[in-house]
Amino acid sequence: MRDRRRTRQSTEGVDQLGGPAHVEVEVRDDDRIALTSSTPPGEPILFSAESAAQLRNQLGDALTVSLRDARTARGCKAP
């Protein structure tokens, strides 16, 4: 069973009014990557350079987990 703590991460930012906001990156049980925002649809979240780098790393981690799990499910060997 997948460790949910390892595959769900959050990055903090601010909404257009300066209030707190966040984006969650999660690898779902079907190996798809879900992004969930705390803001209404279409409203941006503003990130500092450090937070944007953190989000980039979280997306990379999620992609690695998703691809690894998909390969394992198909019986493929990792390169």
mmCIF file of the N, C-alpha and C atoms, coordinates in Angstrom:
data_MODEL
# 
_entry.id   MODEL 
# 
loop_
_atom_site.group_PDB 
_atom_site.id 
_atom_site.type_symbol 
_atom_site.label_atom_id 
_atom_site.label_alt_id 
_atom_site.label_comp_id 
_atom_site.label_asym_id 
_atom_site.label_entity_id 
_atom_site.label_seq_id 
_atom_site.pdbx_PDB_ins_code 
_atom_site.Cartn_x 
_atom_site.Cartn_y 
_atom_site.Cartn_z 
_atom_site.occupancy 
_atom_site.B_iso_or_equiv 
_atom_site.pdbx_formal_charge 
_atom_site.auth_seq_id 
_atom_site.auth_comp_id 
_atom_site.auth_asym_id 
_atom_site.auth_atom_id 
_atom_site.pdbx_PDB_model_num 
ATOM 1   N N  . MET A 1 1  ? 0.839   -1.186 0.000   1.00 0.00 ? 1  MET A N  1 
ATOM 2   C CA . MET A 1 1  ? 0.000   0.000  0.000   1.00 0.00 ? 1  MET A CA 1 
ATOM 3   C C  . MET A 1 1  ? 0.880   1.245  0.000   1.00 0.00 ? 1  MET A C  1 
ATOM 4   N N  . ARG A 1 2  ? 0.494   2.244  -0.734  1.00 0.00 ? 2  ARG A N  1 
ATOM 5   C CA . ARG A 1 2  ? 1.253   3.479  -0.869  1.00 0.00 ? 2  ARG A CA 1 
ATOM 6   C C  . ARG A 1 2  ? 1.159   4.321  0.411   1.00 0.00 ? 2  ARG A C  1 
ATOM 7   N N  . ASP A 1 3  ? 2.258   4.963  0.772   1.00 0.00 ? 3  ASP A N  1 
ATOM 8   C CA . ASP A 1 3  ? 2.308   5.856  1.923   1.00 0.00 ? 3  ASP A CA 1 
ATOM 9   C C  . ASP A 1 3  ? 1.734   7.205  1.502   1.00 0.00 ? 3  ASP A C  1 
ATOM 10  N N  . ARG A 1 4  ? 0.514   7.533  1.926   1.00 0.00 ? 4  ARG A N  1 
ATOM 11  C CA . ARG A 1 4  ? -0.170  8.753  1.504   1.00 0.00 ? 4  ARG A CA 1 
ATOM 12  C C  . ARG A 1 4  ? 0.592   10.012 1.913   1.00 0.00 ? 4  ARG A C  1 
ATOM 13  N N  . ARG A 1 5  ? 1.310   9.978  3.023   1.00 0.00 ? 5  ARG A N  1 
ATOM 14  C CA . ARG A 1 5  ? 2.075   11.154 3.442   1.00 0.00 ? 5  ARG A CA 1 
ATOM 15  C C  . ARG A 1 5  ? 3.159   11.493 2.439   1.00 0.00 ? 5  ARG A C  1 
ATOM 16  N N  . ARG A 1 6  ? 3.697   10.475 1.801   1.00 0.00 ? 6  ARG A N  1 
ATOM 17  C CA . ARG A 1 6  ? 4.778   10.683 0.851   1.00 0.00 ? 6  ARG A CA 1 
ATOM 18  C C  . ARG A 1 6  ? 4.272   11.175 -0.499  1.00 0.00 ? 6  ARG A C  1 
ATOM 19  N N  . THR A 1 7  ? 3.028   10.925 -0.810  1.00 0.00 ? 7  THR A N  1 
ATOM 20  C CA . THR A 1 7  ? 2.530   11.251 -2.144  1.00 0.00 ? 7  THR A CA 1 
ATOM 21  C C  . THR A 1 7  ? 1.543   12.415 -2.139  1.00 0.00 ? 7  THR A C  1 
ATOM 22  N N  . ARG A 1 8  ? 1.354   13.074 -1.002  1.00 0.00 ? 8  ARG A N  1 
ATOM 23  C CA . ARG A 1 8  ? 0.512   14.274 -0.936  1.00 0.00 ? 8  ARG A CA 1 
ATOM 24  C C  . ARG A 1 8  ? 1.320   15.364 -0.242  1.00 0.00 ? 8  ARG A C  1 
ATOM 25  N N  . GLN A 1 9  ? 1.584   16.430 -0.990  1.00 0.00 ? 9  GLN A N  1 
ATOM 26  C CA . GLN A 1 9  ? 2.368   17.532 -0.453  1.00 0.00 ? 9  GLN A CA 1 
ATOM 27  C C  . GLN A 1 9  ? 1.673   18.845 -0.771  1.00 0.00 ? 9  GLN A C  1 
ATOM 28  N N  . SER A 1 10 ? 1.953   19.863 0.032   1.00 0.00 ? 10 SER A N  1 
ATOM 29  C CA . SER A 1 10 ? 1.292   21.151 -0.128  1.00 0.00 ? 10 SER A CA 1 
ATOM 30  C C  . SER A 1 10 ? 2.333   22.263 -0.229  1.00 0.00 ? 10 SER A C  1 
ATOM 31  N N  . THR A 1 11 ? 2.047   23.272 -1.057  1.00 0.00 ? 11 THR A N  1 
ATOM 32  C CA . THR A 1 11 ? 2.899   24.456 -1.191  1.00 0.00 ? 11 THR A CA 1 
ATOM 33  C C  . THR A 1 11 ? 2.071   25.683 -0.873  1.00 0.00 ? 11 THR A C  1 
ATOM 34  N N  . GLU A 1 12 ? 2.600   26.534 -0.013  1.00 0.00 ? 12 GLU A N  1 
ATOM 35  C CA . GLU A 1 12 ? 1.893   27.742 0.413   1.00 0.00 ? 12 GLU A CA 1 
ATOM 36  C C  . GLU A 1 12 ? 2.189   28.915 -0.513  1.00 0.00 ? 12 GLU A C  1 
ATOM 37  N N  . GLY A 1 13 ? 1.177   29.728 -0.729  1.00 0.00 ? 13 GLY A N  1 
ATOM 38  C CA . GLY A 1 13 ? 1.298   30.958 -1.487  1.00 0.00 ? 13 GLY A CA 1 
ATOM 39  C C  . GLY A 1 13 ? 0.269   31.944 -0.960  1.00 0.00 ? 13 GLY A C  1 
ATOM 40  N N  . VAL A 1 14 ? -0.081  32.928 -1.769  1.00 0.00 ? 14 VAL A N  1 
ATOM 41  C CA . VAL A 1 14 ? -1.112  33.894 -1.384  1.00 0.00 ? 14 VAL A CA 1 
ATOM 42  C C  . VAL A 1 14 ? -2.087  34.072 -2.543  1.00 0.00 ? 14 VAL A C  1 
ATOM 43  N N  . ASP A 1 15 ? -3.336  34.434 -2.205  1.00 0.00 ? 15 ASP A N  1 
ATOM 44  C CA . ASP A 1 15 ? -4.308  34.732 -3.262  1.00 0.00 ? 15 ASP A CA 1 
ATOM 45  C C  . ASP A 1 15 ? -4.131  36.177 -3.711  1.00 0.00 ? 15 ASP A C  1 
ATOM 46  N N  . GLN A 1 16 ? -4.981  36.623 -4.620  1.00 0.00 ? 16 GLN A N  1 
ATOM 47  C CA . GLN A 1 16 ? -4.850  37.974 -5.178  1.00 0.00 ? 16 GLN A CA 1 
ATOM 48  C C  . GLN A 1 16 ? -5.020  39.073 -4.141  1.00 0.00 ? 16 GLN A C  1 
ATOM 49  N N  . LEU A 1 17 ? -5.700  38.776 -3.047  1.00 0.00 ? 17 LEU A N  1 
ATOM 50  C CA . LEU A 1 17 ? -5.915  39.774 -1.992  1.00 0.00 ? 17 LEU A CA 1 
ATOM 51  C C  . LEU A 1 17 ? -4.856  39.688 -0.903  1.00 0.00 ? 17 LEU A C  1 
ATOM 52  N N  . GLY A 1 18 ? -3.899  38.787 -1.051  1.00 0.00 ? 18 GLY A N  1 
ATOM 53  C CA . GLY A 1 18 ? -2.836  38.648 -0.066  1.00 0.00 ? 18 GLY A CA 1 
ATOM 54  C C  . GLY A 1 18 ? -3.135  37.658 1.039   1.00 0.00 ? 18 GLY A C  1 
ATOM 55  N N  . GLY A 1 19 ? -4.277  36.983 0.944   1.00 0.00 ? 19 GLY A N  1 
ATOM 56  C CA . GLY A 1 19 ? -4.637  35.975 1.941   1.00 0.00 ? 19 GLY A CA 1 
ATOM 57  C C  . GLY A 1 19 ? -3.914  34.666 1.698   1.00 0.00 ? 19 GLY A C  1 
ATOM 58  N N  . PRO A 1 20 ? -3.872  33.804 2.700   1.00 0.00 ? 20 PRO A N  1 
ATOM 59  C CA . PRO A 1 20 ? -3.183  32.515 2.534   1.00 0.00 ? 20 PRO A CA 1 
ATOM 60  C C  . PRO A 1 20 ? -3.891  31.615 1.524   1.00 0.00 ? 20 PRO A C  1 
ATOM 61  N N  . ALA A 1 21 ? -3.102  30.895 0.766   1.00 0.00 ? 21 ALA A N  1 
ATOM 62  C CA . ALA A 1 21 ? -3.618  29.952 -0.229  1.00 0.00 ? 21 ALA A CA 1 
ATOM 63  C C  . ALA A 1 21 ? -2.583  28.838 -0.378  1.00 0.00 ? 21 ALA A C  1 
ATOM 64  N N  . HIS A 1 22 ? -3.026  27.715 -0.908  1.00 0.00 ? 22 HIS A N  1 
ATOM 65  C CA . HIS A 1 22 ? -2.092  26.613 -1.123  1.00 0.00 ? 22 HIS A CA 1 
ATOM 66  C C  . HIS A 1 22 ? -2.530  25.743 -2.294  1.00 0.00 ? 22 HIS A C  1 
ATOM 67  N N  . VAL A 1 23 ? -1.571  24.964 -2.793  1.00 0.00 ? 23 VAL A N  1 
ATOM 68  C CA . VAL A 1 23 ? -1.808  23.957 -3.826  1.00 0.00 ? 23 VAL A CA 1 
ATOM 69  C C  . VAL A 1 23 ? -1.325  22.635 -3.268  1.00 0.00 ? 23 VAL A C  1 
ATOM 70  N N  . GLU A 1 24 ? -2.143  21.597 -3.408  1.00 0.00 ? 24 GLU A N  1 
ATOM 71  C CA . GLU A 1 24 ? -1.757  20.244 -3.009  1.00 0.00 ? 24 GLU A CA 1 
ATOM 72  C C  . GLU A 1 24 ? -1.424  19.442 -4.252  1.00 0.00 ? 24 GLU A C  1 
ATOM 73  N N  . VAL A 1 25 ? -0.341  18.692 -4.183  1.00 0.00 ? 25 VAL A N  1 
ATOM 74  C CA . VAL A 1 25 ? 0.064   17.772 -5.241  1.00 0.00 ? 25 VAL A CA 1 
ATOM 75  C C  . VAL A 1 25 ? -0.088  16.372 -4.662  1.00 0.00 ? 25 VAL A C  1 
ATOM 76  N N  . GLU A 1 26 ? -0.844  15.528 -5.359  1.00 0.00 ? 26 GLU A N  1 
ATOM 77  C CA . GLU A 1 26 ? -1.105  14.182 -4.845  1.00 0.00 ? 26 GLU A CA 1 
ATOM 78  C C  . GLU A 1 26 ? -1.029  13.168 -5.972  1.00 0.00 ? 26 GLU A C  1 
ATOM 79  N N  . VAL A 1 27 ? -0.404  12.031 -5.688  1.00 0.00 ? 27 VAL A N  1 
ATOM 80  C CA . VAL A 1 27 ? -0.459  10.898 -6.610  1.00 0.00 ? 27 VAL A CA 1 
ATOM 81  C C  . VAL A 1 27 ? -1.619  10.030 -6.144  1.00 0.00 ? 27 VAL A C  1 
ATOM 82  N N  . ARG A 1 28 ? -2.612  9.890  -7.015  1.00 0.00 ? 28 ARG A N  1 
ATOM 83  C CA . ARG A 1 28 ? -3.816  9.130  -6.662  1.00 0.00 ? 28 ARG A CA 1 
ATOM 84  C C  . ARG A 1 28 ? -3.571  7.636  -6.797  1.00 0.00 ? 28 ARG A C  1 
ATOM 85  N N  . ASP A 1 29 ? -4.512  6.856  -6.278  1.00 0.00 ? 29 ASP A N  1 
ATOM 86  C CA . ASP A 1 29 ? -4.385  5.394  -6.323  1.00 0.00 ? 29 ASP A CA 1 
ATOM 87  C C  . ASP A 1 29 ? -4.296  4.847  -7.742  1.00 0.00 ? 29 ASP A C  1 
ATOM 88  N N  . ASP A 1 30 ? -4.828  5.592  -8.720  1.00 0.00 ? 30 ASP A N  1 
ATOM 89  C CA . ASP A 1 30 ? -4.752  5.146  -10.114 1.00 0.00 ? 30 ASP A CA 1 
ATOM 90  C C  . ASP A 1 30 ? -3.509  5.688  -10.820 1.00 0.00 ? 30 ASP A C  1 
ATOM 91  N N  . ASP A 1 31 ? -2.572  6.234  -10.032 1.00 0.00 ? 31 ASP A N  1 
ATOM 92  C CA . ASP A 1 31 ? -1.284  6.766  -10.500 1.00 0.00 ? 31 ASP A CA 1 
ATOM 93  C C  . ASP A 1 31 ? -1.394  8.062  -11.286 1.00 0.00 ? 31 ASP A C  1 
ATOM 94  N N  . ARG A 1 32 ? -2.570  8.685  -11.297 1.00 0.00 ? 32 ARG A N  1 
ATOM 95  C CA . ARG A 1 32 ? -2.683  10.010 -11.894 1.00 0.00 ? 32 ARG A CA 1 
ATOM 96  C C  . ARG A 1 32 ? -2.280  11.047 -10.852 1.00 0.00 ? 32 ARG A C  1 
ATOM 97  N N  . ILE A 1 33 ? -1.778  12.178 -11.333 1.00 0.00 ? 33 ILE A N  1 
ATOM 98  C CA . ILE A 1 33 ? -1.352  13.255 -10.445 1.00 0.00 ? 33 ILE A CA 1 
ATOM 99  C C  . ILE A 1 33 ? -2.473  14.287 -10.376 1.00 0.00 ? 33 ILE A C  1 
ATOM 100 N N  . ALA A 1 34 ? -2.886  14.626 -9.149  1.00 0.00 ? 34 ALA A N  1 
ATOM 101 C CA . ALA A 1 34 ? -3.963  15.600 -8.941  1.00 0.00 ? 34 ALA A CA 1 
ATOM 102 C C  . ALA A 1 34 ? -3.385  16.863 -8.311  1.00 0.00 ? 34 ALA A C  1 
ATOM 103 N N  . LEU A 1 35 ? -3.774  18.008 -8.844  1.00 0.00 ? 35 LEU A N  1 
ATOM 104 C CA . LEU A 1 35 ? -3.437  19.306 -8.257  1.00 0.00 ? 35 LEU A CA 1 
ATOM 105 C C  . LEU A 1 35 ? -4.727  19.909 -7.727  1.00 0.00 ? 35 LEU A C  1 
ATOM 106 N N  . THR A 1 36 ? -4.728  20.275 -6.449  1.00 0.00 ? 36 THR A N  1 
ATOM 107 C CA . THR A 1 36 ? -5.909  20.857 -5.825  1.00 0.00 ? 36 THR A CA 1 
ATOM 108 C C  . THR A 1 36 ? -5.536  22.206 -5.247  1.00 0.00 ? 36 THR A C  1 
ATOM 109 N N  . SER A 1 37 ? -6.324  23.212 -5.599  1.00 0.00 ? 37 SER A N  1 
ATOM 110 C CA . SER A 1 37 ? -6.063  24.578 -5.149  1.00 0.00 ? 37 SER A CA 1 
ATOM 111 C C  . SER A 1 37 ? -7.065  24.968 -4.067  1.00 0.00 ? 37 SER A C  1 
ATOM 112 N N  . SER A 1 38 ? -6.617  25.792 -3.135  1.00 0.00 ? 38 SER A N  1 
ATOM 113 C CA . SER A 1 38 ? -7.518  26.293 -2.093  1.00 0.00 ? 38 SER A CA 1 
ATOM 114 C C  . SER A 1 38 ? -8.320  27.502 -2.563  1.00 0.00 ? 38 SER A C  1 
ATOM 115 N N  . THR A 1 39 ? -8.040  27.982 -3.759  1.00 0.00 ? 39 THR A N  1 
ATOM 116 C CA . THR A 1 39 ? -8.752  29.146 -4.293  1.00 0.00 ? 39 THR A CA 1 
ATOM 117 C C  . THR A 1 39 ? -9.848  28.690 -5.260  1.00 0.00 ? 39 THR A C  1 
ATOM 118 N N  . PRO A 1 40 ? -10.816 29.560 -5.532  1.00 0.00 ? 40 PRO A N  1 
ATOM 119 C CA . PRO A 1 40 ? -11.850 29.215 -6.520  1.00 0.00 ? 40 PRO A CA 1 
ATOM 120 C C  . PRO A 1 40 ? -11.235 28.999 -7.912  1.00 0.00 ? 40 PRO A C  1 
ATOM 121 N N  . PRO A 1 41 ? -11.919 28.229 -8.757  1.00 0.00 ? 41 PRO A N  1 
ATOM 122 C CA . PRO A 1 41 ? -11.410 27.996 -10.119 1.00 0.00 ? 41 PRO A CA 1 
ATOM 123 C C  . PRO A 1 41 ? -11.122 29.312 -10.839 1.00 0.00 ? 41 PRO A C  1 
ATOM 124 N N  . GLY A 1 42 ? -9.990  29.356 -11.504 1.00 0.00 ? 42 GLY A N  1 
ATOM 125 C CA . GLY A 1 42 ? -9.609  30.528 -12.278 1.00 0.00 ? 42 GLY A CA 1 
ATOM 126 C C  . GLY A 1 42 ? -8.897  31.606 -11.477 1.00 0.00 ? 42 GLY A C  1 
ATOM 127 N N  . GLU A 1 43 ? -8.885  31.503 -10.153 1.00 0.00 ? 43 GLU A N  1 
ATOM 128 C CA . GLU A 1 43 ? -8.186  32.499 -9.338  1.00 0.00 ? 43 GLU A CA 1 
ATOM 129 C C  . GLU A 1 43 ? -6.757  32.028 -9.096  1.00 0.00 ? 43 GLU A C  1 
ATOM 130 N N  . PRO A 1 44 ? -5.786  32.856 -9.457  1.00 0.00 ? 44 PRO A N  1 
ATOM 131 C CA . PRO A 1 44 ? -4.394  32.415 -9.317  1.00 0.00 ? 44 PRO A CA 1 
ATOM 132 C C  . PRO A 1 44 ? -3.910  32.410 -7.867  1.00 0.00 ? 44 PRO A C  1 
ATOM 133 N N  . ILE A 1 45 ? -2.894  31.637 -7.647  1.00 0.00 ? 45 ILE A N  1 
ATOM 134 C CA . ILE A 1 45 ? -2.152  31.664 -6.392  1.00 0.00 ? 45 ILE A CA 1 
ATOM 135 C C  . ILE A 1 45 ? -0.775  32.209 -6.734  1.00 0.00 ? 45 ILE A C  1 
ATOM 136 N N  . LEU A 1 46 ? -0.329  33.161 -5.957  1.00 0.00 ? 46 LEU A N  1 
ATOM 137 C CA . LEU A 1 46 ? 0.971   33.778 -6.184  1.00 0.00 ? 46 LEU A CA 1 
ATOM 138 C C  . LEU A 1 46 ? 1.998   33.117 -5.269  1.00 0.00 ? 46 LEU A C  1 
ATOM 139 N N  . PHE A 1 47 ? 3.151   32.745 -5.858  1.00 0.00 ? 47 PHE A N  1 
ATOM 140 C CA . PHE A 1 47 ? 4.199   32.059 -5.121  1.00 0.00 ? 47 PHE A CA 1 
ATOM 141 C C  . PHE A 1 47 ? 5.473   32.887 -5.124  1.00 0.00 ? 47 PHE A C  1 
ATOM 142 N N  . SER A 1 48 ? 6.217   32.809 -4.034  1.00 0.00 ? 48 SER A N  1 
ATOM 143 C CA . SER A 1 48 ? 7.574   33.362 -4.019  1.00 0.00 ? 48 SER A CA 1 
ATOM 144 C C  . SER A 1 48 ? 8.433   32.444 -4.887  1.00 0.00 ? 48 SER A C  1 
ATOM 145 N N  . ALA A 1 49 ? 9.634   32.894 -5.218  1.00 0.00 ? 49 ALA A N  1 
ATOM 146 C CA . ALA A 1 49 ? 10.538  32.053 -6.013  1.00 0.00 ? 49 ALA A CA 1 
ATOM 147 C C  . ALA A 1 49 ? 10.832  30.750 -5.278  1.00 0.00 ? 49 ALA A C  1 
ATOM 148 N N  . GLU A 1 50 ? 11.003  30.834 -3.964  1.00 0.00 ? 50 GLU A N  1 
ATOM 149 C CA . GLU A 1 50 ? 11.284  29.633 -3.169  1.00 0.00 ? 50 GLU A CA 1 
ATOM 150 C C  . GLU A 1 50 ? 10.104  28.667 -3.189  1.00 0.00 ? 50 GLU A C  1 
ATOM 151 N N  . SER A 1 51 ? 8.883   29.188 -3.048  1.00 0.00 ? 51 SER A N  1 
ATOM 152 C CA . SER A 1 51 ? 7.697   28.334 -3.079  1.00 0.00 ? 51 SER A CA 1 
ATOM 153 C C  . SER A 1 51 ? 7.480   27.733 -4.461  1.00 0.00 ? 51 SER A C  1 
ATOM 154 N N  . ALA A 1 52 ? 7.750   28.506 -5.507  1.00 0.00 ? 52 ALA A N  1 
ATOM 155 C CA . ALA A 1 52 ? 7.613   27.987 -6.872  1.00 0.00 ? 52 ALA A CA 1 
ATOM 156 C C  . ALA A 1 52 ? 8.599   26.846 -7.107  1.00 0.00 ? 52 ALA A C  1 
ATOM 157 N N  . ALA A 1 53 ? 9.818   26.975 -6.582  1.00 0.00 ? 53 ALA A N  1 
ATOM 158 C CA . ALA A 1 53 ? 10.808  25.901 -6.709  1.00 0.00 ? 53 ALA A CA 1 
ATOM 159 C C  . ALA A 1 53 ? 10.352  24.673 -5.921  1.00 0.00 ? 53 ALA A C  1 
ATOM 160 N N  . GLN A 1 54 ? 9.765   24.890 -4.758  1.00 0.00 ? 54 GLN A N  1 
ATOM 161 C CA . GLN A 1 54 ? 9.247   23.778 -3.955  1.00 0.00 ? 54 GLN A CA 1 
ATOM 162 C C  . GLN A 1 54 ? 8.138   23.051 -4.712  1.00 0.00 ? 54 GLN A C  1 
ATOM 163 N N  . LEU A 1 55 ? 7.227   23.810 -5.338  1.00 0.00 ? 55 LEU A N  1 
ATOM 164 C CA . LEU A 1 55 ? 6.151   23.204 -6.119  1.00 0.00 ? 55 LEU A CA 1 
ATOM 165 C C  . LEU A 1 55 ? 6.712   22.410 -7.296  1.00 0.00 ? 55 LEU A C  1 
ATOM 166 N N  . ARG A 1 56 ? 7.696   22.970 -7.960  1.00 0.00 ? 56 ARG A N  1 
ATOM 167 C CA . ARG A 1 56 ? 8.341   22.261 -9.074  1.00 0.00 ? 56 ARG A CA 1 
ATOM 168 C C  . ARG A 1 56 ? 8.921   20.928 -8.595  1.00 0.00 ? 56 ARG A C  1 
ATOM 169 N N  . ASN A 1 57 ? 9.583   20.941 -7.451  1.00 0.00 ? 57 ASN A N  1 
ATOM 170 C CA . ASN A 1 57 ? 10.167  19.713 -6.911  1.00 0.00 ? 57 ASN A CA 1 
ATOM 171 C C  . ASN A 1 57 ? 9.087   18.709 -6.519  1.00 0.00 ? 57 ASN A C  1 
ATOM 172 N N  . GLN A 1 58 ? 7.987   19.192 -5.962  1.00 0.00 ? 58 GLN A N  1 
ATOM 173 C CA . GLN A 1 58 ? 6.887   18.304 -5.581  1.00 0.00 ? 58 GLN A CA 1 
ATOM 174 C C  . GLN A 1 58 ? 6.266   17.649 -6.809  1.00 0.00 ? 58 GLN A C  1 
ATOM 175 N N  . LEU A 1 59 ? 6.114   18.425 -7.891  1.00 0.00 ? 59 LEU A N  1 
ATOM 176 C CA . LEU A 1 59 ? 5.590   17.852 -9.133  1.00 0.00 ? 59 LEU A CA 1 
ATOM 177 C C  . LEU A 1 59 ? 6.550   16.798 -9.690  1.00 0.00 ? 59 LEU A C  1 
ATOM 178 N N  . GLY A 1 60 ? 7.850   17.069 -9.621  1.00 0.00 ? 60 GLY A N  1 
ATOM 179 C CA . GLY A 1 60 ? 8.835   16.087 -10.063 1.00 0.00 ? 60 GLY A CA 1 
ATOM 180 C C  . GLY A 1 60 ? 8.780   14.818 -9.237  1.00 0.00 ? 60 GLY A C  1 
ATOM 181 N N  . ASP A 1 61 ? 8.646   14.975 -7.915  1.00 0.00 ? 61 ASP A N  1 
ATOM 182 C CA . ASP A 1 61 ? 8.526   13.803 -7.035  1.00 0.00 ? 61 ASP A CA 1 
ATOM 183 C C  . ASP A 1 61 ? 7.276   12.997 -7.366  1.00 0.00 ? 61 ASP A C  1 
ATOM 184 N N  . ALA A 1 62 ? 6.155   13.702 -7.583  1.00 0.00 ? 62 ALA A N  1 
ATOM 185 C CA . ALA A 1 62 ? 4.895   13.028 -7.905  1.00 0.00 ? 62 ALA A CA 1 
ATOM 186 C C  . ALA A 1 62 ? 5.009   12.269 -9.226  1.00 0.00 ? 62 ALA A C  1 
ATOM 187 N N  . LEU A 1 63 ? 5.653   12.877 -10.206 1.00 0.00 ? 63 LEU A N  1 
ATOM 188 C CA . LEU A 1 63 ? 5.840   12.216 -11.496 1.00 0.00 ? 63 LEU A CA 1 
ATOM 189 C C  . LEU A 1 63 ? 6.700   10.964 -11.344 1.00 0.00 ? 63 LEU A C  1 
ATOM 190 N N  . THR A 1 64 ? 7.747   11.056 -10.543 1.00 0.00 ? 64 THR A N  1 
ATOM 191 C CA . THR A 1 64 ? 8.614   9.897  -10.295 1.00 0.00 ? 64 THR A CA 1 
ATOM 192 C C  . THR A 1 64 ? 7.832   8.757  -9.657  1.00 0.00 ? 64 THR A C  1 
ATOM 193 N N  . VAL A 1 65 ? 7.034   9.063  -8.627  1.00 0.00 ? 65 VAL A N  1 
ATOM 194 C CA . VAL A 1 65 ? 6.236   8.037  -7.947  1.00 0.00 ? 65 VAL A CA 1 
ATOM 195 C C  . VAL A 1 65 ? 5.222   7.431  -8.908  1.00 0.00 ? 65 VAL A C  1 
ATOM 196 N N  . SER A 1 66 ? 4.531   8.285  -9.655  1.00 0.00 ? 66 SER A N  1 
ATOM 197 C CA . SER A 1 66 ? 3.501   7.809  -10.579 1.00 0.00 ? 66 SER A CA 1 
ATOM 198 C C  . SER A 1 66 ? 4.093   6.890  -11.651 1.00 0.00 ? 66 SER A C  1 
ATOM 199 N N  . LEU A 1 67 ? 5.193   7.307  -12.241 1.00 0.00 ? 67 LEU A N  1 
ATOM 200 C CA . LEU A 1 67 ? 5.818   6.491  -13.285 1.00 0.00 ? 67 LEU A CA 1 
ATOM 201 C C  . LEU A 1 67 ? 6.368   5.188  -12.715 1.00 0.00 ? 67 LEU A C  1 
ATOM 202 N N  . ARG A 1 68 ? 6.970   5.239  -11.531 1.00 0.00 ? 68 ARG A N  1 
ATOM 203 C CA . ARG A 1 68 ? 7.501   4.027  -10.902 1.00 0.00 ? 68 ARG A CA 1 
ATOM 204 C C  . ARG A 1 68 ? 6.376   3.042  -10.624 1.00 0.00 ? 68 ARG A C  1 
ATOM 205 N N  . ASP A 1 69 ? 5.272   3.549  -10.058 1.00 0.00 ? 69 ASP A N  1 
ATOM 206 C CA . ASP A 1 69 ? 4.144   2.673  -9.743  1.00 0.00 ? 69 ASP A CA 1 
ATOM 207 C C  . ASP A 1 69 ? 3.511   2.105  -11.004 1.00 0.00 ? 69 ASP A C  1 
ATOM 208 N N  . ALA A 1 70 ? 3.433   2.906  -12.061 1.00 0.00 ? 70 ALA A N  1 
ATOM 209 C CA . ALA A 1 70 ? 2.854   2.428  -13.319 1.00 0.00 ? 70 ALA A CA 1 
ATOM 210 C C  . ALA A 1 70 ? 3.735   1.338  -13.922 1.00 0.00 ? 70 ALA A C  1 
ATOM 211 N N  . ARG A 1 71 ? 5.051   1.522  -13.857 1.00 0.00 ? 71 ARG A N  1 
ATOM 212 C CA . ARG A 1 71 ? 5.971   0.496  -14.372 1.00 0.00 ? 71 ARG A CA 1 
ATOM 213 C C  . ARG A 1 71 ? 5.837   -0.794 -13.575 1.00 0.00 ? 71 ARG A C  1 
ATOM 214 N N  . THR A 1 72 ? 5.755   -0.652 -12.252 1.00 0.00 ? 72 THR A N  1 
ATOM 215 C CA . THR A 1 72 ? 5.635   -1.829 -11.378 1.00 0.00 ? 72 THR A CA 1 
ATOM 216 C C  . THR A 1 72 ? 4.344   -2.584 -11.692 1.00 0.00 ? 72 THR A C  1 
ATOM 217 N N  . ALA A 1 73 ? 3.255   -1.843 -11.903 1.00 0.00 ? 73 ALA A N  1 
ATOM 218 C CA . ALA A 1 73 ? 1.975   -2.476 -12.203 1.00 0.00 ? 73 ALA A CA 1 
ATOM 219 C C  . ALA A 1 73 ? 2.025   -3.235 -13.539 1.00 0.00 ? 73 ALA A C  1 
ATOM 220 N N  . ARG A 1 74 ? 2.817   -2.715 -14.498 1.00 0.00 ? 74 ARG A N  1 
ATOM 221 C CA . ARG A 1 74 ? 2.927   -3.380 -15.794 1.00 0.00 ? 74 ARG A CA 1 
ATOM 222 C C  . ARG A 1 74 ? 4.010   -4.443 -15.815 1.00 0.00 ? 74 ARG A C  1 
ATOM 223 N N  . GLY A 1 75 ? 4.795   -4.519 -14.735 1.00 0.00 ? 75 GLY A N  1 
ATOM 224 C CA . GLY A 1 75 ? 5.863   -5.516 -14.682 1.00 0.00 ? 75 GLY A CA 1 
ATOM 225 C C  . GLY A 1 75 ? 7.101   -5.109 -15.437 1.00 0.00 ? 75 GLY A C  1 
ATOM 226 N N  . CYS A 1 76 ? 7.266   -3.817 -15.704 1.00 0.00 ? 76 CYS A N  1 
ATOM 227 C CA . CYS A 1 76 ? 8.450   -3.319 -16.404 1.00 0.00 ? 76 CYS A CA 1 
ATOM 228 C C  . CYS A 1 76 ? 9.584   -3.107 -15.416 1.00 0.00 ? 76 CYS A C  1 
ATOM 229 N N  . LYS A 1 77 ? 10.802  -3.226 -15.922 1.00 0.00 ? 77 LYS A N  1 
ATOM 230 C CA . LYS A 1 77 ? 11.969  -2.951 -15.107 1.00 0.00 ? 77 LYS A CA 1 
ATOM 231 C C  . LYS A 1 77 ? 12.359  -1.491 -15.259 1.00 0.00 ? 77 LYS A C  1 
ATOM 232 N N  . ALA A 1 78 ? 12.767  -0.882 -14.150 1.00 0.00 ? 78 ALA A N  1 
ATOM 233 C CA . ALA A 1 78 ? 13.255  0.502  -14.193 1.00 0.00 ? 78 ALA A CA 1 
ATOM 234 C C  . ALA A 1 78 ? 14.573  0.541  -14.927 1.00 0.00 ? 78 ALA A C  1 
ATOM 235 N N  . PRO A 1 79 ? 14.849  1.635  -15.650 1.00 0.00 ? 79 PRO A N  1 
ATOM 236 C CA . PRO A 1 79 ? 16.117  1.724  -16.383 1.00 0.00 ? 79 PRO A CA 1 
ATOM 237 C C  . PRO A 1 79 ? 17.298  1.777  -15.442 1.00 0.00 ? 79 PRO A C  1 
# 
